[in-house]
Amino acid sequence: MFRLSFFLILSFLLTGGSCALFAQNPLISGQYTADPSVRVFGDKVYLYPSHDIPVRPGKGRPGWFCMEDYHVFSSANLTDWTDHGVIVSQNKVPWVKSDTYSMWAPDCIFRNGKYYFYFPAPPADTTLGRGFAIGVAVSDNPAGPFVPEPSPIKNVKGIDPNVFIDKDGQAYLYWSQGHIYGAKLKENMLDLASEPVILQKLPEKGLKEGPYLFERNGIYYMTYPHVENKIERLEYATGDNPLGPFKMAGVIMDESPDGCWTNHHSVINFKGQWYLFYHHNDYSPSFDKNRSVRLDSLFFNADGTIRKVVPSLRGVGLTSATQKIQVDRYSKIGEKGVSVSFVDTADRFRGWKTQFTLPGSWLQYNRVDFAKQAHRTVTLLASSETSGILQIRTNSLSGPVIAEVKIPKSSSWKIVKANLTRSVTGIQNLVLVMKGPGNITLDWLSFGENPEAGAAFYSGNYPNLFRKAGYTQEDIDRKLNKAYHDIFEGPGRIYYTVGDSMAYVSDLKNHDARTEGLSYGMMVAVQLDKKDVFDRIWRWSKKYLQHQEGPRKGYFAWSINPETMKRNAEGSASDGELYYVTSLLFAANRWGNNTGIDYYREARTILDAMWEKDGTGRIFNLFNTTSKQITFVPEGDGYNWTDPSYHLPAFLEVWALYARDGHEQFYRDCADTARAFLHRTCHPETGLNPDYADFSGAPHNTRWMPAAFRFDSWRVPMNIAMDYVWFGKDRVWQESYAQRFQNFLRSKGIDTFEDQFNMDGSRPDFILPAGNVKKLRHSLGLISTAASVSLANTNGKNYDFVHALWKAKLEPYDDGYFDPYYDGLLYLFSLMHLSGKYQIIKPLR
């Protein structure tokens, strides 16, 4: 990801001479995290933060903290973090007032073979008093599921619980309410074993909260945030007993110079090194109620006092030269001509970019591990409005030059590669200097192979996740063939031949044939090398749906009754043309243009007609040429909004490669814009997207229904997975999206999640019916596309969604509803994706 610095990074210290690959800050992208409670369970670190979310109308207090649930994250190396999803939510705890959005700082501890999760919240029962109570949820696993106790802990009023188990086995609970309190816990970890005591009212003045106690070499350290001058700083006191007395000892971390008034922390020892976890408002610099967790090393002096920790964005370990190096996590930065800013202020989770604007402007990034390998090239993702040269040196501004990279003039990101001028090994500091005039914007650099070279377009490798999940190729082929047979040939088929040379695909439940299904059928046919099926559908589409004259010439009527042959509408749905063009270009590449149909010419006919549309009759280009986004419909008001599932950047990259109509750069720009749009329209926590949206990404309500995640939306995860595999130009965000989306559905039950949601994951008031019953189902279409996005979820080897799709069946639901059309086609597409059978079809050689 791209990143922005708020503090000057100082060189870090390593103990024991060992170096590990550790994370940069902030640790978690894609959602806000705060108040980190961190524990070492087994050989992993578990992070239990609170979860800031933006205030929404009717949900939360404007201008204040808004927190409705808790996630848990784990890591074996402090670099790669797994989000295990929601473990406790305000509306699923019996005693919590469920509309307060005040699930503040938690903690977790292991005892009695169980994991005890402690959390504060306002109680619904007024007999418990006002303010906050502290409850407990219990699990057999550190990642959950956690089951909340029916009532909070008796005689405890306050926030920020912290639990400590001493060497003698006695457990203690600490919390804050104006002062810091402590008490012993019973063996059951659910009740107090002693009366609460105030820990000496330390410090005497100012707000004190967030206690965290740990022990080292017989010294008990009581650490806490303290507000003395409007902004919290982290302080500590020491004693020889878990309940004190404690003596003020010093400051762990100074106040934030950027004005983030809260800080909250925890301290752990992991593999011999002590660490401080804390938070800052990195992704939300103008609103300090949306925070993100950070990590830095913590060190002790010989007398046991703590060295003050200087906040670091660079991180505490080495960065491999072969990974994407985010230099905006700088170690040093020049005074003029270099700056860091968000790459997209509408989606700050995309991170940051570095901009060089003056000759000699520079930035330094420390501790890059080149190991013993003799690297030959450097690859950058960069852009330049004027062109420019970026010089890469080692160790200092006067250090040896190892590369000079010429960045071409371009308004969009470009992959640029250059040879190294000298061999580099070992651990080096990098200094980037702009040589001469110009301007350069840099995303990342890498000394490994092009990180996008692994994309299928370059490598020809289409992952077969079914094989990776343990299924045999014979069984995979059998399942794919059966799905095709059931949909195109079996008793419940949707494909119908007409005469000797034509055929159509029908949406049986709506009694029509539509460009969506017809063009999907053509894509299936060209991917599976079924030329006769492809040709038949195309001939039928062209004869009965393509306009041959008038303002709509070249476009298609989107729906027709195949029995009466009466069109249900004359206008177009833009995704139909999108699929028609792409499948025709693939057909030209696969079969050539001399076998009865000139596929390339047919594709060009649609594209050329698209570019001739000038608004006459309020008929427009398929793409809004100002926003460079595909339209909902290319006419009337539909020209000014969109459907997120129509955003297929992979298809637009194919157009740029094979359409050869002079608009190649426009298609590439539209592909990049589609990726940026998907960042904005997909919810930053759930990954859910509206079925209709404005070009800003905001949900678009229509006169027939309010926007929500429902049937059209199901296609988005599949489209993102396709772009990830085919071209790999947005991998960091796509991987994060895949984790968020699957974790959300996993939290709803992988075998039970329903098929319509509001974007925040709640149930919509309006349920769009499928069939004759207005109800929610565990729908095969969403099961399918949720599985396909596993292609982009590189977090471990969890194939639960792949297994779920494997065992799913295309058959009637329990209520009798059956949809071999939409459910069936998404099912077939996903089987093709996950078996590596949905590919970029390149030209014949």
N, C-alpha and C positions, 0 to 999 in steps of 0.2 A: 504494500500500500504506500501511498504518498504520506508524508508526515510533516508537521510544523513544529518548530522549536519555540518554547517559551522561556527556557533557561539556557545559559551557556553551559555546555557540557564540559566537565573537567575530566581529565584522565583518571581512570579508576585504578584501584589497587586490587591485586589478587593475592590470596594467601596460599601458602603451601606449594607455590610454583605450578599449580594445576590450572588449566584453562578449559572452560566448558563453553558451548555455544548457547548463549542466553538471548532472551528477547529484548527488543527495543520497546520504548514506551510510546503511547499507552499499550497495555497488554492485549486488550480485547477491542476489536473493531466490530462495527455492525450494530452495536447497541451500547447504551450508557451503562456503566458499572461504577459503583461507589462503595465506600465503607468496607474495604476488603477484610474479611476474616479468612485466614489461610491456615490450613492444617496439613501436616504430613501424615498420610495414612498408607502404610506399606511402603512401596517404592514410588508413590506418586504424591504430588502436591494437589490439594483440593482448595479451590477458591470459592468462597461463599460471600459474594458481594450483595449489597442492596441494588435495586434496579430502578434508576431514574428513567422516567418516560416523559415526553412532552405533555403538558396539560392540554386536555381536549374539552370542548364544550360540555358542561355537566359532569366532567370527570376531573376532579382535582381543583385546587385553589390557584387561580391565576397568580403568577409571579412567585410561586412557592414550590417546594419539593412535591413531586408526584410519583408515588411508588406503590404498585399494586401486587407485586409478586417477587419471588426470588428464583434465580437460576443457580446452578452449580457448574463450575468448570474444573477440568482436571488436566494435569500435564506431568509427563515423566521427565521432562528436560527443561522446563520453564520457558520453552520456546513455542511449542505446538500445544495449543489449548483446545480441549474438547468441550463444547457446550452441551451439557446433558439435559437442557431444557428446564422448564418450570418445575420446582419441587414443592413450593407452597404458594398459595394465592389467597388474597384477602377474602374472596367470596367462597372459599372452601374451608374456612376455619370456623367452627361453630360459635366461638365466643367473640369473634372480631366484628366490629362495625364495618360492613362491607363497602361503604361508599366514602371512606375517609382517605384512601390512597396515601397511607402513612405507614407502610411496611418498612421501617427504618433498619438501622444496622444490626445484622444477626451474628451468630457464632455457631460453631459445631464442635462436638467432642465425641470421642469413642470410649465406651465403657460397657461392661456386661455383655459383650458381643453385639451391642447395638450402637447406632449413631444417633446422637441427640442434637437436634437443631433448635436453637433458641432464637426467638425473634420478638420484637416489641410491636404493639399495635394498639389503637384505641379500642376499648371493649364496647360491645353493643349493649351489654347488660349494665344499666346505670347503677345497680347495687354494687358493682365493682369500683365505682367511683369515676371521676373524670380523669383525663390525661391518658397515660399509657399503662398497659399491663404487659407482662412478658410471658409468652407461652412456649411450649415445647412440641416439636414434631419428631417422631421416631422412625428409624428405618433400619433394615438389615444391611443396607449398602450405602456407602458414602455418597453415591450419586442418586439415591432415592430408589423407589418412591418413598416419601415421608408421609406419615399419618399423623395429623395434629391431635394432641390431647384435647378433650372436650372443654377444659377450663384452663385458664392461665395459672401460673405459680402463685400460691397464696402469699400475702404479705409482701409482695414485691410491686412497687410502683415506680416506673421510670423507663428509660430507653437504653439502647446500646449494651445488651448483655455480653458478658465475656465469662468463659468458664476455664478454670485451671485445676488440674489434678496434681497434687504434690507427690513427692517420692514415697510418702507413707500411705498413699492411696486416698487421702482425704480430698474431696472435690470442693471447690469454692465457686460461687457465683458473684460477679461484680456487675454493677450497672450505675447509671448516672441519673440524678434528678436534682439539679442545682449543684449538688456535691456528688462525690463518688462514694458509693456504698458497696459493702461486701458482706457475705454470709457463707456459712458452710452449707453444703448440699448433702442430703441423705444419699444412701447407696443407690436408691432408685433413680436418682438424678432429676426427680420431678418435684421434690419438696425441699424446703429449707430445713436444715438441721440446727440452726442457731438464729438468734435475732439479728437483723441487719444492723451494721455499724457504719458510721461515717468514718472514712479513712482520713482523719486528722484535718478535714476541710482543706486539703492541699490541692492547689495553692489557695490562699485565703480569699483572694479577690478574683473576679472575672468568671466567665462561663467555663465550666469544666465538664467534659463528656467523654464518651468513647474509651472507657478504661480497657487496657490490655495488659495482663500480667504474665511475665515469663521468668524463669529462673536460670541462672548461669553461675557455675562455680560457687554455689551456696548463697548467692546474692539474689534477692527477689526484686525485680524491676517492675514498678507500677508506672506504666506509660499512658499518656492521655493527651488529647487536644485541649488547648487552653486559649481563650480569647482574652487578650490583655489590651490590644490596640485595634479592635474591630475585626481583625483577621486571626484565625486560629494558627497557632504553631504547636508542634509536637514536643512535649516535655516529658521528663521522667523523674521519678523519685526511687530511692532504694531502701531496702530493709532486710531483716533477717527472718521474717515471718510473713506468710501470705496475707495476713490481715494487719501487718504493720507492727509497730510504728514505722513510718516511712520518712525519709529525709530528702528534701529537694536536692536534685543532683545536677540537672542541666537541661539543655535543649537538644532534641534529636534533629529537628528540622525547623528552619525559620519560616516566618510567614511568607505566603506566596507574593511575589512582587507584581503579579498580574491581577490581584484582587479577588481571587477565589477564596471566599471567607471561611469555608469549611476545609478541614482535613480530617482524615480518619485512617487508621492504620492497623497493622498487625505485624508481628515479628516471628520469624521461624529460623531454625537451623536445618539446612538441607544439604546432605552430603558434605558436611564439615564447614559449610559457609553460612554465615548469618545474613538474613535478608530483611529489608523493610518494604512492606507493601503499603501503599498510600493512594490518594486520589488527587486529581486535578481536573479542571474543565477544558481539557485539550480540544475536544470536538465541539465545544460550545463556549467560545471565548467571551461572548457577550451576555451569557446567562449562566451563572455559576451554580444553578440548581440541576444542571445536567452534567455529570462528572464521569471520569474514566479512570480506571485503576492503573497504577504504575508500580514499578519494582526497581529497587536499587540495593546494592550491597550495603551491609552495616558492619562496622568494625569497632572493636573495643581497645582501649588503652590498657597498659599493663596493670593499672590500679583498678580496672573494672569499669571505669567510666566509658561512656559511649562517645565515639567521635561523631561530630555533627555531620549529617548526611546532606550533601548538596544535590538537589534534584537533577536527574540526568535523563535526557531523551535518547542519547546514544545507546544506553544500556550498559550492562556490566561485563559482557563477555566478548568473544570474537565473532566476527561476521565472515562467513566463508566467501572467498572471492568468486565462487561459482554461482552464488545465489543473487537475486536482485538486491542490489545495495541501494538503500534509500538514503541518499546523502543529505536530505533535509533534516535528518537526525545528526546534524553536524557536531563536530567537536570544537571547531573554531570557525569564525566567519569574518570576512573582511568588513571594514567599516562602511564602504561605499560600493554601490553597483551590484549588490547581491541581496536577494530577499526570498522569503518563503511565504507562500499563500495557499489557501485551499484551492484545489483543482476544480471544485464545483461547490459553490456556497449553498446550493439547493440540496446537496447531499454530502455533508461534511465527512461522512464515514468513508468516502473515497480517498480521503487523506489530502496530501499536500504536494506541491511542486516547487522546484528551486528555479529562480530566474536570475540570469546574469545579464547586466545591461551596460556595463562600462568596461573598456579595455583594462585588463589587469584585475578585474573583480574576481574574488576567490572564495573558496570554502574548503574546509578540511574535515575529513572523516577518518577517525582513528581505528587501528587494530583490525585490519583485514587480513585474513589468513589465506595466503597463497599456497601453503603447505610446500611439498617438494615438487609439485607438478610444474612443468614449464609451460605456462599458458602462452598462446600465440595471438589471441584476439581479445578485443573488448567490444561489447555490444551495449548500445544505449537506446532508450526510448526518449526521444526529444523532439522539439519543434523550434522553429525560428522564423520570425517575420522577415528577416533580412538575410539570413544565412550567417554562419559564424564558425569559429574554430574553438573547440574546448581542448585545452591541454591538461594532461594528467601527469602529475609528478608524484614521487614518493617522499614521505617524511617531512618535507618542508617546502616553502615557496622557492627555495633555491636548490631543492633536491633534483635528482635526475629525472628527465622527461621519459616516460615509458610509452606515451601515445599522444598523438594529435588527431582529434576526430573532427572532420568537417561535417557540420550540420547543415543540410540543404534548406533552402527557403521553402517553408511549408506552413500552412495555417492549421494543420492537424498533426497529431503525433505520428512519428515515423521511427521505425527500427533502423538504426544506423550502426554499421560495423566497421571497425578499423583494426589494422595489425598493430601489435605491440612492437616498439622499436628496440626493446631490450628485454632480456629474461628477468622475471621477478619470482622469487620464492620467499617462504617464511612469512612472518607477520610484519605488515607494513602499514604506515599511515598514508592515506591518499590525500592529495591536494589538487583540487580542480580549479583551473585558471582559464578565464576567457582571454584568448590571444587575439589582440587587435580589436577593431570596431565590430559592431553588430549587436545582436541579442540572442540569447539561447534560453529556452525553458527545458528543464530536465526532469524526467520522472525517475528513472533508475538507470543504473549501469551494472554490467555483469562481465566477469572474465571467464564465464563458462560458455557453453554453446548458447546460441540464441534461445532464450526461454520459450519462444513461440515456435521453435523448430520442431518441437514435439507434437505440434498440432497436426491433425490428419492431412491437411492440405500439403504439408511439407514432408511428413514422415510416411504417409500412406497407412498409418496404424489406426485402426478403428477398434477401440477396446471391446472385448466380449466379456461383459460382467457376469453373464450366466456361467461361463467357464470358470471365472475367478471365484464364483460363489459355489462351485463344486459340481455343476451339472455336466454331463457328457455332451460332446458335440452331436452325437446321434440323437439324444433326447431333445437338444435345442432345435435341431433341424426339424424334428418331428413336431414339436410344439408350434414352430413358426408355420410349417406347412399346413397344419390343422387349422390354425387361425385364419390363414388365407382361404382355405377351402370353405370354412364355415361362413365367412363373410362374402366371398365371391361366387361360391359354387353350391353350398349346402342348402338345406331346406329353409333356413332363416336368412338366406343371402340378401344382399342389397344391390347386387349387380344383375342387370337384365339385358340380354341381347335383343337387338331389333334388326330383323332381316339378316342379310349376309355380311354387313360391314359396319354396323353401329351398335352401340350399347349405352346404357346410362346407369348411374348410381342413384338410388332413391333413399330419401329420409322417410322411412316407412311411417313413423308416428305422425309426421306432418303432411304425408301424402303429396310430397313434391320431390323434384330433383333440383338441386341447387349447386351453384358454382363451387361452393365449399367442398361438397362431397365428390363432385365430378373431378375437380382438380386434385383432390386427395387420391382418388382412384387412379388417376394418371401417375401421380408420384409413386404410389405403391407399385404400379406396373413397371415403370422405368427402373425402379430400384431392384425389383425382382426379375428383371429381364423378361417381361411378358409383353411382347410387342403387339400382339393381336389385341389384347385387352386395351392397351394404351391407344392404339389407332382407332378402335371402335368408339371409345369414350370421346376422343378428340373430334372425330367426324360428327358425332351426335351433338356435342357442345357447339361446334361451329355452325351447324345447320340450324339448330333450333334456338340457340341463345345468343350468338354473337350478332351485334348490330352491324349491318352492312352499309348503312347510310345514315345521314342525319347527324346531329350534334354528338350522339353517343357512338358514332362509327368506330368499330374496333373493340369497344367494350362489350360486356355481356350482361344480359338480363339475369338477375341473380337467382330467380326461382321460377319454376314452371310445373304445371300439373302434367305428369307424363301420360295420363290416361286421356285427358281432353286436349292436351298440347296447348292449353291456354296459359300464357305467362301470368304469374301472380304479381309481377312487378317488372318494370322496364329498366329500372336503375341497377347500378352495380354495387356489389360489396367488394371492397378493395382487396380483400385477401384472396378472392377467387382469381383475379388477374395475377396476383403475386405468385400463386401456385402454378397457374397455367404457364406463365413465362418461364419459371424455373424448371418445371418438368419438361417443357419443350426444349430448352437449352440442353438439359441432360440427355434427352432423346437424340438430339442432333449429335452430341458427343458419343453416345453409345452406339447408335445404329447408322449414323450418317444421314444424308439428306436425299438419297437416290433410291429409296426403297418404297416409293409410293407417296410419301408425304415429305415435303421440305420443312422439317421441324424448325430449323433456324429461321426461315422466312416467316413462318407462322408466329414465332416469338417476336420477331422484329415488327410484324404488322401490329401487334398489340402495343409494343413500346413506341413505335413511330406515331401511332394514333394517340397515345398518351401525351406525347410531346406537342401534338397539334392542338390540344385542348387549351383554349384561351379564355374560358369563362362564358362563351356564347351559350345561351340557354341555361346558364348557371351550371355548366358541365366543365369540370376542371381536370388537371393532372391527378393521377392516383396519389401523388405526394403533394402535400402543401409545400410549395417551393420556397416559401419564406422560412418556415420552421424546419424544413427538410425531414418531415415525418409523414408516414403513411396516414391517409385519411380514413375515417370510418366509412364514408361513401364519397366518391369524387364529384359530388354535386350538392348544391344548396348549402344549408348550414352544416351538413355533415363534412364539408371540406375543412372545417375549423376545429374538429376534435377527432378523437381516435379510439381505437380498440387496442389495448396493450398486447393482446394475443396476435395482432397483425404485425408486430414488430419482430421481424426475423432478420437480424443483421447478417446471419450466415447466407441467406438467399441473396441479399444485396451485394455481398462480396462476390457471389457467383455471377451476378449480373455484371459487375465491374470487370470480371475476368473474361466472360464469354459473350456478352451481348454485342460488343464492338459497335456501338451506335453513337459514339462521340460523347457520351454522358458518364463515362467511367468514374470521374472524380466525384460527380454528384452522387452516384450510388455508394461510393466509399464514404462520403460525408454522411449520407443517410444512415449507413451502417453504424458509424461512430455515434451519430445522434440517437439512434435506436438504443444503443448500449447505455448512453447517458440517461435517456428517458426511462429505461427499465430500472436504473438506480433510483430514480425519483419516485416512480409509481409503485414500486414494491415496498411494503411496509418495513421499516428498519429493524423490527423485532420479529414479526411473524413471517415475513417474506411474502405475505399475501398481496395481491394486486386487484384493483377494481376491474370489472368487466368492460367498463367504458371510462375514458379519461380525457381530460384536457391535455393540450400539448405540454403543459407544465408538469404533468404526472398526477395532478389532483383528480379525485374521482369526479366523473361527469354523470349527473343524474339526468335521466330522460323522462319524457312525459309518460312512458309506459312502465318505468320502474326505477327505483333508486339504485345507485351503483353499489355493488358488493362483489365479493369473490364468489362467482358462480360459474356456470357452464363454459362460457368463452374463456374465463380466466384459467381454467384447467390447463390450457395449452401453453401458458407462459413458461412453466418450469421445463417442459420438453424443448421449447424453442431456445431457452438459455443453455440447456445441456448440449443441444446441437451446435450452437455457436462455440461453446467451450471446446468440444471435440474437434470441430472442423477447422477453426482458425485461431483459437486460443489467444485472442487479443485483449481479453478482459478477465483473465483467470483469477486474479486475486479476489475481485468482487464476486465473481461467479461462484467460486468455492465457498466464500462466506455466505452468499445467498443460499446455496444448496444446503449448507448446514442449518441455517436459520429456518428455512422452509420445512425441511424434514424434521427438525427438532420440534417445531410447532405441531405438525401432524402427529409426531410420535407422542407428544404430551397429551393428545386427544385419544390415544389408543391406536396402535398401528392397524388393528383389525376392526376398529369401530369408528374412526374419524368420519364425520359427516361431510357433505359436499358443498355447503354454502356457508359463508362467514362474512361478517364485517371485516375490514382490513386489520382491525386490532385483535381479531380472533374471537370476538363475541358473536352470538347468534343474531342474524338479521331479523328485523320485524317482518319484512316482506320475503316470503319464500316463493321462488319462481317454480311453478310446477313442471315436472317432467312426466308425461303421461297424463292420466286422468286424475291423479292424486297429488295434492299439494303437500309434499312432505320432504324431509331430508333423508338421504340414503348414504350408505357406504358404497359410493358409486365406482364402477369398474373404470370409467374414464379417468377419474382422479387417482385411483390406485395406480393406474398405468403411468400417468405422467409424473406422479410423485416418485415412482420407481426410476423413471428415465433420468431424473436429475441426479441420481446416484453417480452418474458419469462425471459430475463436477464435484461431488462430495468426496474429497481425498482424505478425509479425516479418519484414519485407521482403515480397517477392513470390515466395516459393518455393512453387511448386505441384507439387512432385515427387510428393506423395501423391495429389493430384488426377489427375495424369497416370497414376500407377500404377493407380488405380481405372478410369480411362477405358479403359486397354488390357486390364484384367482381363475374364475371360469366365465366364459361368455355364455351366460344362460339367464333365464328369467330370475328376478329377485323373488324374495318370499312373498311379496304382495302381487306377483304376477307381471309386473312391468318388465319389459324386455326391449333393449335398444341395441340391435346389432349395427346400427348406423354410426352414431356418435361414439358411444361406448366402444363399439367394435373397431372403428377406424383408429381411435386413440390407443386402444389395446394393441392393434397390429403395428402401428407406428412404434410404440414403445418396445415391443418385442424385437422389431428390426433394429432400433437404436441399441438396445442392450446386448444384442447378439453381434453387433458390428456390421449389420447388413443395410444400414442407412448411410449412404456415402456420397461424397462429391464425385460425380461422374465426369472424368476428364476426357478431352478429345481423343479420338482414335489416333494412333501414331502411324 
